[in-house]
Amino acid sequence: MKNMNVVTSAVLALSLLIGSHGKSPAEKIQTAHNSSKHTAQISITGGAYCSATAIGPHALLTASHCEQPTDELAIQGVDKTATIVTKIRDGQDHTIYLLSGVTFDSYATVDTNHKFYQGEPVYMFGNPGELSDVYRTGYYAASHDPSTMLDQAPLENLFELPVWHGDSGAAIYDSNGDIVEVVSGMESSVPEGTGPLFTFTYGLKFKQSDLNKAQLF
């Protein structure tokens, strides 16, 4: 995560932000608001401090730049060691972990076809700094064309949404209570951070078959 991946820790904080099929938007949002009851921590040897979201009974969604060269996850509050069986990447800094050794009773739904409009309200839960499951709100601000990027990165979506070290990989929700983005980092509109900071994302590009696998694994 730009400006965040310099922070390392033995802990990957996991926000189990939950939703379920068949619920109304208001019910799904309320379910996500209650996620503080479902926060855990994952220890990864030599790992970075990031956030992740349960999107299936044995599946986590996080940022690809949070990946570490180990497949063992020790989850606080769970008397088992989870193992990453498979990693599904979409090439846009997003990874789905398919796990063995742990089961999530509830999980969030993902909308990969969402079309943002400027000023659209969004919300998130993440794990900034030493905190966990912190709720924040904001709005969609703009998109960056690759030709205008300082680093020629892929197309980015920019949000007026306060994030900090540890929020990488956190889910961003729309007003329907669906995951529509994942936090990749913070970026200034001018060099060396002399302008306003925006939260940026890259757009979820998973195939429907990938999401189905996450729910059925």
Secondary structure as a PSIPRED ss2 file (coil, helix, strand):
# PSIPRED VFORMAT (PSIPRED V4.0)

   1 M C   1.000  0.000  0.000
   2 K C   1.000  0.000  0.000
   3 N C   1.000  0.000  0.000
   4 M C   1.000  0.000  0.000
   5 N C   1.000  0.000  0.000
   6 V C   1.000  0.000  0.000
   7 V C   1.000  0.000  0.000
   8 T E   0.000  0.000  1.000
   9 S C   1.000  0.000  0.000
  10 A C   1.000  0.000  0.000
  11 V E   0.000  0.000  1.000
  12 L E   0.000  0.000  1.000
  13 A E   0.000  0.000  1.000
  14 L E   0.000  0.000  1.000
  15 S E   0.000  0.000  1.000
  16 L C   1.000  0.000  0.000
  17 L C   1.000  0.000  0.000
  18 I C   1.000  0.000  0.000
  19 G E   0.000  0.000  1.000
  20 S C   1.000  0.000  0.000
  21 H C   1.000  0.000  0.000
  22 G C   1.000  0.000  0.000
  23 K C   1.000  0.000  0.000
  24 S C   1.000  0.000  0.000
  25 P H   0.000  1.000  0.000
  26 A H   0.000  1.000  0.000
  27 E H   0.000  1.000  0.000
  28 K H   0.000  1.000  0.000
  29 I H   0.000  1.000  0.000
  30 Q H   0.000  1.000  0.000
  31 T H   0.000  1.000  0.000
  32 A H   0.000  1.000  0.000
  33 H H   0.000  1.000  0.000
  34 N H   0.000  1.000  0.000
  35 S H   0.000  1.000  0.000
  36 S H   0.000  1.000  0.000
  37 K H   0.000  1.000  0.000
  38 H H   0.000  1.000  0.000
  39 T E   0.000  0.000  1.000
  40 A E   0.000  0.000  1.000
  41 Q E   0.000  0.000  1.000
  42 I E   0.000  0.000  1.000
  43 S E   0.000  0.000  1.000
  44 I C   1.000  0.000  0.000
  45 T C   1.000  0.000  0.000
  46 G C   1.000  0.000  0.000
  47 G C   1.000  0.000  0.000
  48 A E   0.000  0.000  1.000
  49 Y C   1.000  0.000  0.000
  50 C C   1.000  0.000  0.000
  51 S C   1.000  0.000  0.000
  52 A C   1.000  0.000  0.000
  53 T E   0.000  0.000  1.000
  54 A E   0.000  0.000  1.000
  55 I E   0.000  0.000  1.000
  56 G E   0.000  0.000  1.000
  57 P C   1.000  0.000  0.000
  58 H C   1.000  0.000  0.000
  59 A E   0.000  0.000  1.000
  60 L E   0.000  0.000  1.000
  61 L E   0.000  0.000  1.000
  62 T E   0.000  0.000  1.000
  63 A E   0.000  0.000  1.000
  64 S H   0.000  1.000  0.000
  65 H H   0.000  1.000  0.000
  66 C H   0.000  1.000  0.000
  67 E C   1.000  0.000  0.000
  68 Q C   1.000  0.000  0.000
  69 P C   1.000  0.000  0.000
  70 T C   1.000  0.000  0.000
  71 D C   1.000  0.000  0.000
  72 E E   0.000  0.000  1.000
  73 L E   0.000  0.000  1.000
  74 A E   0.000  0.000  1.000
  75 I E   0.000  0.000  1.000
  76 Q C   1.000  0.000  0.000
  77 G C   1.000  0.000  0.000
  78 V C   1.000  0.000  0.000
  79 D C   1.000  0.000  0.000
  80 K C   1.000  0.000  0.000
  81 T E   0.000  0.000  1.000
  82 A E   0.000  0.000  1.000
  83 T E   0.000  0.000  1.000
  84 I E   0.000  0.000  1.000
  85 V E   0.000  0.000  1.000
  86 T E   0.000  0.000  1.000
  87 K E   0.000  0.000  1.000
  88 I E   0.000  0.000  1.000
  89 R E   0.000  0.000  1.000
  90 D C   1.000  0.000  0.000
  91 G C   1.000  0.000  0.000
  92 Q C   1.000  0.000  0.000
  93 D C   1.000  0.000  0.000
  94 H E   0.000  0.000  1.000
  95 T E   0.000  0.000  1.000
  96 I E   0.000  0.000  1.000
  97 Y E   0.000  0.000  1.000
  98 L E   0.000  0.000  1.000
  99 L E   0.000  0.000  1.000
 100 S E   0.000  0.000  1.000
 101 G C   1.000  0.000  0.000
 102 V C   1.000  0.000  0.000
 103 T C   1.000  0.000  0.000
 104 F C   1.000  0.000  0.000
 105 D C   1.000  0.000  0.000
 106 S C   1.000  0.000  0.000
 107 Y E   0.000  0.000  1.000
 108 A C   1.000  0.000  0.000
 109 T C   1.000  0.000  0.000
 110 V E   0.000  0.000  1.000
 111 D C   1.000  0.000  0.000
 112 T C   1.000  0.000  0.000
 113 N C   1.000  0.000  0.000
 114 H C   1.000  0.000  0.000
 115 K C   1.000  0.000  0.000
 116 F C   1.000  0.000  0.000
 117 Y C   1.000  0.000  0.000
 118 Q C   1.000  0.000  0.000
 119 G C   1.000  0.000  0.000
 120 E C   1.000  0.000  0.000
 121 P E   0.000  0.000  1.000
 122 V E   0.000  0.000  1.000
 123 Y E   0.000  0.000  1.000
 124 M E   0.000  0.000  1.000
 125 F E   0.000  0.000  1.000
 126 G E   0.000  0.000  1.000
 127 N C   1.000  0.000  0.000
 128 P C   1.000  0.000  0.000
 129 G C   1.000  0.000  0.000
 130 E C   1.000  0.000  0.000
 131 L C   1.000  0.000  0.000
 132 S C   1.000  0.000  0.000
 133 D C   1.000  0.000  0.000
 134 V E   0.000  0.000  1.000
 135 Y E   0.000  0.000  1.000
 136 R E   0.000  0.000  1.000
 137 T E   0.000  0.000  1.000
 138 G E   0.000  0.000  1.000
 139 Y E   0.000  0.000  1.000
 140 Y E   0.000  0.000  1.000
 141 A E   0.000  0.000  1.000
 142 A E   0.000  0.000  1.000
 143 S E   0.000  0.000  1.000
 144 H E   0.000  0.000  1.000
 145 D C   1.000  0.000  0.000
 146 P H   0.000  1.000  0.000
 147 S H   0.000  1.000  0.000
 148 T H   0.000  1.000  0.000
 149 M C   1.000  0.000  0.000
 150 L C   1.000  0.000  0.000
 151 D C   1.000  0.000  0.000
 152 Q C   1.000  0.000  0.000
 153 A C   1.000  0.000  0.000
 154 P C   1.000  0.000  0.000
 155 L C   1.000  0.000  0.000
 156 E E   0.000  0.000  1.000
 157 N E   0.000  0.000  1.000
 158 L E   0.000  0.000  1.000
 159 F E   0.000  0.000  1.000
 160 E E   0.000  0.000  1.000
 161 L C   1.000  0.000  0.000
 162 P C   1.000  0.000  0.000
 163 V C   1.000  0.000  0.000
 164 W C   1.000  0.000  0.000
 165 H C   1.000  0.000  0.000
 166 G C   1.000  0.000  0.000
 167 D C   1.000  0.000  0.000
 168 S C   1.000  0.000  0.000
 169 G C   1.000  0.000  0.000
 170 A C   1.000  0.000  0.000
 171 A E   0.000  0.000  1.000
 172 I E   0.000  0.000  1.000
 173 Y E   0.000  0.000  1.000
 174 D C   1.000  0.000  0.000
 175 S C   1.000  0.000  0.000
 176 N C   1.000  0.000  0.000
 177 G C   1.000  0.000  0.000
 178 D C   1.000  0.000  0.000
 179 I E   0.000  0.000  1.000
 180 V E   0.000  0.000  1.000
 181 E E   0.000  0.000  1.000
 182 V E   0.000  0.000  1.000
 183 V C   1.000  0.000  0.000
 184 S C   1.000  0.000  0.000
 185 G E   0.000  0.000  1.000
 186 M E   0.000  0.000  1.000
 187 E E   0.000  0.000  1.000
 188 S E   0.000  0.000  1.000
 189 S C   1.000  0.000  0.000
 190 V C   1.000  0.000  0.000
 191 P H   0.000  1.000  0.000
 192 E H   0.000  1.000  0.000
 193 G H   0.000  1.000  0.000
 194 T C   1.000  0.000  0.000
 195 G C   1.000  0.000  0.000
 196 P C   1.000  0.000  0.000
 197 L E   0.000  0.000  1.000
 198 F E   0.000  0.000  1.000
 199 T E   0.000  0.000  1.000
 200 F E   0.000  0.000  1.000
 201 T E   0.000  0.000  1.000
 202 Y C   1.000  0.000  0.000
 203 G C   1.000  0.000  0.000
 204 L C   1.000  0.000  0.000
 205 K C   1.000  0.000  0.000
 206 F C   1.000  0.000  0.000
 207 K C   1.000  0.000  0.000
 208 Q H   0.000  1.000  0.000
 209 S H   0.000  1.000  0.000
 210 D H   0.000  1.000  0.000
 211 L H   0.000  1.000  0.000
 212 N H   0.000  1.000  0.000
 213 K H   0.000  1.000  0.000
 214 A H   0.000  1.000  0.000
 215 Q H   0.000  1.000  0.000
 216 L H   0.000  1.000  0.000
 217 F C   1.000  0.000  0.000
